[in-house]
Amino acid sequence: IIYVEKIMHVYAISDLHLSINNPKPMNIFGPVWDNYIDEIVADWKSKVGDDDIVLMAGDFSWAMKTDEAQADFDFISTLPGKKIMIRGNHDYWWQSLSTLRKRFPDIVFLQNDAVRIGKYIFCGSRGWMIPEGKFNTEQNKALYDRELIRQELALTAGDKLRTGGDEKFIVMIHYPPFLLNKMQTQLTKMYDSFRVDKVVFGHLHNEKSTNWLKNTINGIDYYLTSCDMVGNKLVLID
C-alpha cells in the first residue's frame, strides 16, 4: 500500500485594505486598484485549494472597530484555504487577540507568536519602520526596538515548534525588514540566527517597490506581497 501525502501550497498576499461595509475608493491611488477585489478573488479561486495556506501580512481592513470589520471577514471566509494573518499599521480593528481568535475561529491570528501546520512553522509580528533617513527619530527608534523584541518572541515561539525534521520556517512581518541600500539589518541578522527559510512582508505601495518583490539574503527568500505590487495576484511562497 502506498500512501500519497496531499501537496500543500503556501501563498501570500497583503494590504487588501477592504472596506465592504463602508466602501472606500482605492483607485484614487492608481488604476491598479480598479476592480482589484474582483481580480484577487478570481486569481485566488483559480489557485487555492481547501488544504492550501494563504498568508496575509497586514492591512486587511480599513475598519476602525472589530464589529465594523465583520463584513470583510465574512467576505474572506468565502475564499478557499487556511488564512494566517498578522496586524498592519492600518488594522485599527485589531483589538484583543483572544477576542479575535474566538470571534473568527477560521482565521489564524499571529501576534508575536507562532503556529505549526504540517511541516510548516509560521511566526509573525507587525514590525516597524527601520529608523534611518527621514525615519531616524527618537520615537521611531524606540518603537523599532520594541518591535525587535516582539519579533524575537515570535521567532523563539516558532523555534520551539521544531522537531528536528524537515520543517520550513516562514516569518510574517508587515513592515519591510531591510532597506535596498542596506540589506543587512538587525532583523535580517535575527532571521539568520534562527535559521529562517522565508520572510513575507507588505506595506510598500510605490513604483520603486518593484525592486523589493523578491530578494534573497544569506539564503533566505524575502517576498513583498502588497496586492497592488503583485498585480492583485497571490504569490506562491512554497
N, C-alpha and C positions, 0 to 999 in steps of 0.2 A: 504494500500500500504506500502510495506517495502522497504526502500532504503538501499542498502548494499554499504558501503564505500569500495572502492578498497584498498586492502592492499598494502602498500608501504614498500619496503625493503631498508635499508641503508647498503651498502657495502663499503669497503675501500681497497685500495692498493696504494703503493707509490714506489718511486725510480725505475721507469721503465727505466730511462736512455736511452731513444730512440735516434736513430741516423739513421733514414731511408734513408735520402739523402746522408749521408756520413758514411756508416756503421763502427761501432767501435766494435771489437770482445770482448764482455763482458765475454766470457768463460775463458779469461786469469785470471779471479777472481775465477774460480772453475767450476766444472761440472754442478752445479745448474743453470748456465747461458746458458747451451746448449739448443738451441731451446726454450728459455724461453718465447719469444714473442708468439710463437705458443701455448704454454701451457697456457699462460694468456688469449689469445683470446678464446681458447676452453672452459676454465672454465668460463670466462666472459659471453659468449653466452649461456652457459648452466644454468646460474643463473639469469642474469639480464633481467628484462622486461623494456619496454619503460617508465613506471611510476616509476621505481626504481631510487635510487640515488647512485652514486659512488664517494666517497671521495678520493682525490689524494693529499697526503700530501708532495708534493715537489719532486724535482729532476726528472722532467718529461722528459727533453730532454737535450742532450749534446750540442745542437746548441748554438752558441755564439750570434747570432742575431735573431730577430723575423722572418725575411724572411727565414732564414735557418731552422726554426722550422716548417715551413708551412706543410711539408710532414708528420711530426709527428702528427700535429693537424688533417690533413686530415685522417690519419690512425685512430686516436682515435674517430673521428666523425662517423666512420662506425660502432662503437660498440654501443649497446643499453644503455639506461639510461641517466639520467641527471648528468653531471660531475661537481664537485666542486673542485677547485684547489687552492693550495697555493704555494708559492715560496720555493724552496730548495736552498741549498748553491751552487749547480751546475747550477741552472737555470739562466745563464747569458743572455739568450734571453729575460728575463722578464724585460721590459723597462717601458714605461708609462702605468699605469693601465687603463686609459681611452682609449688608443690606443688598448690595448689587448681586452678590452670589446667590442670595436667597430669592431675589425677585426675578433674576434672569438665569435660571439654572442651566440653560443650554449654552451659555457663553462661559468660557474660562477667562476670568479676570486675573491678571497678574499685577502685583504691586510689590516690588522689592522681594519677590519670592519666585518659586519655580514649580513646574509640573512635569511629570513624565508621561508620555503616551507612546506605547510600544518601545521602539528603540530610540525615540527622540526625547531629549530633555530641553524644555523651553524655560527660559527665565527672562524677567523683564522689570524695568522701571522707566520712569519718564525721561530722566536726564535733564540737562540744561545747556545753555549756550557756553561754548568754550570762551573763557574770559581773555580774549585777545582782540587787538584792534579797537573798534568802537565799543566792543562789549567788555573791554578791560576796565571794569569799575569795581569798587569795593563790594557793592551789593551783589554783582554777578559772581564775583569770586566766592563770596560766602555761600550763595545758592549752589554754585557748581561744586564746591567742596562737600556740601550736604548731599548732593546727588551722587557724588563719588562713593560716599558711604552707603547709600541706598543701593547703588549698582553692585557694590561688593557683597551686600547682604543677599541680593538676588543670585549672584554667581555662586556664593557659598551654599545657598539652598540647593541650587542645581547640582553642584559638585557632590553633595551628599546623596543624590539620587543615582549616582554612577554605581555600577556593579562590576566594573572591570570588563564588560563585554564590548560590543561594537556600537555603543551609544553615539549619537550625534548631538552635539551641544550647540543649541541655537539661541542667540540673545536677541531680545527685542528692546529697542530704545527709541524714543520719539525724536529727540534731537540728534543731529549728526555727531558721531563720536570722534571725528577728526576734521582737519582742515586741509584743503587741497595743497596749500603751501607748507603744511606741516602734518605729514601722515602719521607720525608717532606722537601720541598724547598719553596722558595718564590713563585714559580709558583703554586705548589700544594695548598699552603695556599690561593692563589688568587682564584683558582678554587673552593675551599671550600666556600669562602665568596660569590662567585657569584652563588652558588648552581648549579654547572655544573653536568651533568649526565655522560658524556663520553668524553674521550680525545683520539684522533687519532694522531700518530706520526710516523716518519720514521727514515732515516739517518743511522741507525746501520746496519753493514754488517759483523759480525764475529760470531764464534760459540758460544761465551758466550752470544750473544744477544738473544738466545732462552729463556733465563730466563726472558726476557722482553716482551714476546709475549702477555701476558695479566696479569695485576696486578690490584688489587682493593685497593684503598687507601681512607679511610674515606667514603666509599660508592660510590666512583667514579671509573668507569672502565677505565683503560688505555690500549690501543692496539698498539703494534708495528706492522706496516704493510709493511715494506720493502719487495718487492716481493720475493727476494731470501730467506728471513727468514720465509716466509709463504708458501713455496713450489710453488710459482707462481700461487697462488690461491687467489681470493678475500675473504676478511674476512667479515663475517656477523656482523655488528655492532648493528643493531636493526631491 
